[in-house]
C-alpha cells in the first residue's frame, strides 16, 4: 500500500548495525538502501524479494563501532568518494568523527545529539534528568558499592534493584528480594554486584512488582509522536537469557486508556526535553505498571529500539504513516506537514506480538527451520519474512544461526495475536506455551 510522503525519501541510505534486523522497516521506501552488518544468518532472509535493499556482510563484527574500523567498509567509501551517502546507525557513535576525517565531505551521518543520547541512556545521569522533569520514578538512591551496601539497601528498600550506568536487554540489572536473601548472598548476582563491581557507583531503586510496558515515540519539530503503550516480554526462562532479559513485545496486550494516557503524559515530557536539547527521531520509554495501576518511568532509549522494525510493518499494515518515516524525515530535514490527526493516528493501538528466543545455559540452534511462515503444527507454508503474509493462526520465524554465545538471539517468532496472559504477570498464555513445547521438542 502507498503512504503519504514516502515517495519523497529518495536519498541513498546506508544503515550500520551488527544485526541487520535493526535496520529494516522502510526498505521498500528508499530507492537505494544498503545495510552493512555482521556476517549473520538473518541477512540472507532479507535478500528475498527486496528490490531496493542490498546487504554487505562483514566478518567478525559484533558492534557498530567495529564496522567503522572494518577495512572492507572503508574500502567501499574510498571507491565512492564522489557519491552523496547518508549514514544511519543503530546507536549514536562517537567514532564517526574519526571515520569522517579520513573521507570526503560527501558522507553525512544522520545522527542526533550524541551527547544527550549518552546522557539519557546512562542510568545514573538519567535519574537526575527524571527528577528535573518531575517524572514518576521509583524511590531511588545513587550509591557507591561497598562492604555495607547489601545490608544497607535491604534495610532501606527491603526488595531492591541495582543498575550500573550502561546496560541493554536486561543485562547489567540485578534484582534482590528479601525472601531470597539467604540464597542470594551465595549467588552469581551477588558476586557480580557486590564483589566484582566493588567501588563502582550504581543506581539502587526500590523493587516494585508489576508489568513492564514500553512506548515508541518520535521527537519532531511539530512535537512528539507517541505510540499506544504495549507490554514487554521479559525474563521468561523457557525463552532463554537472564532474569530480566528482553524476550520480545506484545502489542496486542490489553491496556486501559487511563494507563495509556499516564504513559503518554510522561513520554511527552521526555520528548520535549530531547528535542530542546538537539535530539530528534525515534526513542523508546520503558515503564513499570504497578498492581495499584501507578506507572513509573524506568529508562529511556534514545535510538531506534529493538521493536521498531516489526512495529513499523504493523503500522503500515494498519494504513498508518509509521514513526520510522518521521524519524528519517526529521534526519533528512524534509519539509513535510502533519495531517490534522497525526498525533491521534500515532497513538492508535497496533496488533501483533514478537517473541525473541535467546541462548540460555543451553545453546539452541534453529537452523533446521527455514525462515518463513509456519502454521501452529509447525508445517512450513510460505517463504516470506513479511507480517502481511501472516494468517490469523500462523507464525513467522526469522532464524539466526550466526552467533552461539550466551544471551544471543537465535529465533524471532512473530504472530498477529497476543502471547501473554491477560493480567499483570509476565506469564505467557497457555496457547503460546503449548506452541513452544511443540517447537522445542525438535531440539
ChimeraX attribute file (.defattr): number of C-alpha atoms within 10 A of each C-alpha:
attribute: neighborCount
match mode: 1-to-1
recipient: residues
	/A:1	6
	/A:2	11
	/A:3	13
	/A:4	10
	/A:5	15
	/A:6	17
	/A:7	11
	/A:8	13
	/A:9	17
	/A:10	12
	/A:11	14
	/A:12	15
	/A:13	24
	/A:14	21
	/A:15	22
	/A:16	26
	/A:17	23
	/A:18	25
	/A:19	24
	/A:20	24
	/A:21	20
	/A:22	21
	/A:23	25
	/A:24	19
	/A:25	21
	/A:26	18
	/A:27	19
	/A:28	14
	/A:29	19
	/A:30	19
	/A:31	16
	/A:32	17
	/A:33	23
	/A:34	20
	/A:35	27
	/A:36	25
	/A:37	29
	/A:38	26
	/A:39	21
	/A:40	21
	/A:41	20
	/A:42	20
	/A:43	24
	/A:44	14
	/A:45	19
	/A:46	20
	/A:47	13
	/A:48	12
	/A:49	10
	/A:50	11
	/A:51	13
	/A:52	14
	/A:53	22
	/A:54	17
	/A:55	19
	/A:56	15
	/A:57	21
	/A:58	19
	/A:59	12
	/A:60	14
	/A:61	20
	/A:62	16
	/A:63	16
	/A:64	22
	/A:65	20
	/A:66	19
	/A:67	22
	/A:68	19
	/A:69	15
	/A:70	14
	/A:71	11
	/A:72	15
	/A:73	17
	/A:74	15
	/A:75	10
	/A:76	10
	/A:77	16
	/A:78	13
	/A:79	9
	/A:80	14
	/A:81	14
	/A:82	12
	/A:83	13
	/A:84	15
	/A:85	19
	/A:86	19
	/A:87	18
	/A:88	21
	/A:89	23
	/A:90	20
	/A:91	20
	/A:92	22
	/A:93	17
	/A:94	11
	/A:95	13
	/A:96	17
	/A:97	10
	/A:98	11
	/A:99	13
	/A:100	15
	/A:101	9
	/A:102	10
	/A:103	14
	/A:104	15
	/A:105	13
	/A:106	14
	/A:107	17
	/A:108	15
	/A:109	19
	/A:110	18
	/A:111	20
	/A:112	21
	/A:113	15
	/A:114	15
	/A:115	14
	/A:116	17
	/A:117	21
	/A:118	18
	/A:119	17
	/A:120	21
	/A:121	19
	/A:122	19
	/A:123	21
	/A:124	21
	/A:125	15
	/A:126	18
	/A:127	22
	/A:128	14
	/A:129	15
	/A:130	19
	/A:131	11
	/A:132	9
	/A:133	13
	/A:134	11
	/A:135	19
	/A:136	17
	/A:137	18
	/A:138	16
	/A:139	13
	/A:140	16
	/A:141	15
	/A:142	17
	/A:143	16
	/A:144	15
	/A:145	20
	/A:146	16
	/A:147	12
	/A:148	9
	/A:149	16
	/A:150	17
	/A:151	10
	/A:152	12
	/A:153	20
	/A:154	16
	/A:155	12
	/A:156	11
	/A:157	18
	/A:158	16
	/A:159	20
	/A:160	22
	/A:161	19
	/A:162	22
	/A:163	22
	/A:164	19
	/A:165	17
	/A:166	13
	/A:167	13
	/A:168	11
	/A:169	16
	/A:170	17
	/A:171	17
	/A:172	17
	/A:173	22
	/A:174	19
	/A:175	18
	/A:176	22
	/A:177	14
	/A:178	14
	/A:179	10
	/A:180	11
	/A:181	16
	/A:182	9
	/A:183	10
	/A:184	16
	/A:185	14
	/A:186	10
	/A:187	12
	/A:188	10
	/A:189	17
	/A:190	19
	/A:191	14
	/A:192	13
	/A:193	23
	/A:194	18
	/A:195	14
	/A:196	11
	/A:197	16
	/A:198	15
	/A:199	14
	/A:200	14
	/A:201	16
	/A:202	20
	/A:203	20
	/A:204	26
	/A:205	22
	/A:206	21
	/A:207	18
	/A:208	16
	/A:209	14
	/A:210	19
	/A:211	20
	/A:212	22
	/A:213	26
	/A:214	25
	/A:215	23
	/A:216	26
	/A:217	30
	/A:218	30
	/A:219	27
	/A:220	21
	/A:221	13
	/A:222	9
	/A:223	13
	/A:224	24
	/A:225	24
	/A:226	28
	/A:227	27
	/A:228	22
	/A:229	31
	/A:230	25
	/A:231	27
	/A:232	27
	/A:233	26
	/A:234	24
	/A:235	19
	/A:236	19
	/A:237	15
	/A:238	13
	/A:239	22
	/A:240	25
	/A:241	27
	/A:242	23
	/A:243	15
	/A:244	18
	/A:245	23
	/A:246	25
	/A:247	24
	/A:248	24
	/A:249	28
	/A:250	27
	/A:251	27
	/A:252	19
	/A:253	24
	/A:254	16
	/A:255	17
	/A:256	10
	/A:257	11
	/A:258	10
	/A:259	14
	/A:260	18
	/A:261	14
	/A:262	16
	/A:263	28
	/A:264	22
	/A:265	12
	/A:266	20
	/A:267	27
	/A:268	18
	/A:269	15
	/A:270	24
	/A:271	27
	/A:272	17
	/A:273	16
	/A:274	23
	/A:275	20
	/A:276	12
	/A:277	14
	/A:278	13
	/A:279	25
	/A:280	26
	/A:281	28
	/A:282	28
	/A:283	25
	/A:284	25
	/A:285	23
	/A:286	22
	/A:287	28
	/A:288	24
	/A:289	21
	/A:290	15
	/A:291	14
	/A:292	8
	/A:293	15
	/A:294	14
	/A:295	24
	/A:296	22
	/A:297	21
	/A:298	21
	/A:299	20
	/A:300	21
	/A:301	20
	/A:302	29
	/A:303	21
	/A:304	23
	/A:305	17
	/A:306	18
	/A:307	20
	/A:308	23
	/A:309	17
	/A:310	20
	/A:311	24
	/A:312	21
	/A:313	19
	/A:314	23
	/A:315	21
	/A:316	18
	/A:317	16
	/A:318	15
	/A:319	12
	/A:320	19
	/A:321	20
	/A:322	25
	/A:323	23
	/A:324	24
	/A:325	21
	/A:326	23
	/A:327	20
	/A:328	19
	/A:329	19
	/A:330	21
	/A:331	19
	/A:332	13
	/A:333	10
	/A:334	13
	/A:335	8
	/A:336	12
	/A:337	9
	/A:338	9
	/A:339	10
	/A:340	8
	/A:341	8
	/A:342	14
	/A:343	16
	/A:344	13
	/A:345	19
	/A:346	22
	/A:347	19
	/A:348	15
	/A:349	18
	/A:350	24
	/A:351	19
	/A:352	20
	/A:353	28
	/A:354	26
	/A:355	21
	/A:356	22
	/A:357	24
	/A:358	27
	/A:359	21
	/A:360	19
	/A:361	12
	/A:362	10
	/A:363	14
	/A:364	20
	/A:365	16
	/A:366	18
	/A:367	14
	/A:368	10
	/A:369	15
	/A:370	17
	/A:371	25
	/A:372	21
	/A:373	26
	/A:374	23
	/A:375	16
	/A:376	16
	/A:377	11
	/A:378	14
	/A:379	10
	/A:380	18
	/A:381	14
	/A:382	15
	/A:383	16
	/A:384	21
	/A:385	19
	/A:386	16
	/A:387	19
	/A:388	12
	/A:389	15
	/A:390	21
	/A:391	14
	/A:392	10
	/A:393	11
	/A:394	22
	/A:395	28
	/A:396	27
	/A:397	24
	/A:398	25
	/A:399	25
	/A:400	24
	/A:401	17
	/A:402	18
	/A:403	16
	/A:404	16
	/A:405	15
	/A:406	15
	/A:407	20
	/A:408	20
	/A:409	23
	/A:410	25
	/A:411	24
	/A:412	19
	/A:413	19
	/A:414	26
	/A:415	22
	/A:416	23
	/A:417	19
	/A:418	22
	/A:419	25
	/A:420	25
	/A:421	16
	/A:422	14
	/A:423	13
	/A:424	16
	/A:425	13
	/A:426	18
	/A:427	16
	/A:428	16
	/A:429	13
	/A:430	12
	/A:431	13
	/A:432	16
	/A:433	15
	/A:434	12
	/A:435	14
	/A:436	14
	/A:437	11
	/A:438	13
	/A:439	14
	/A:440	11
	/A:441	7
	/A:442	9
	/A:443	8
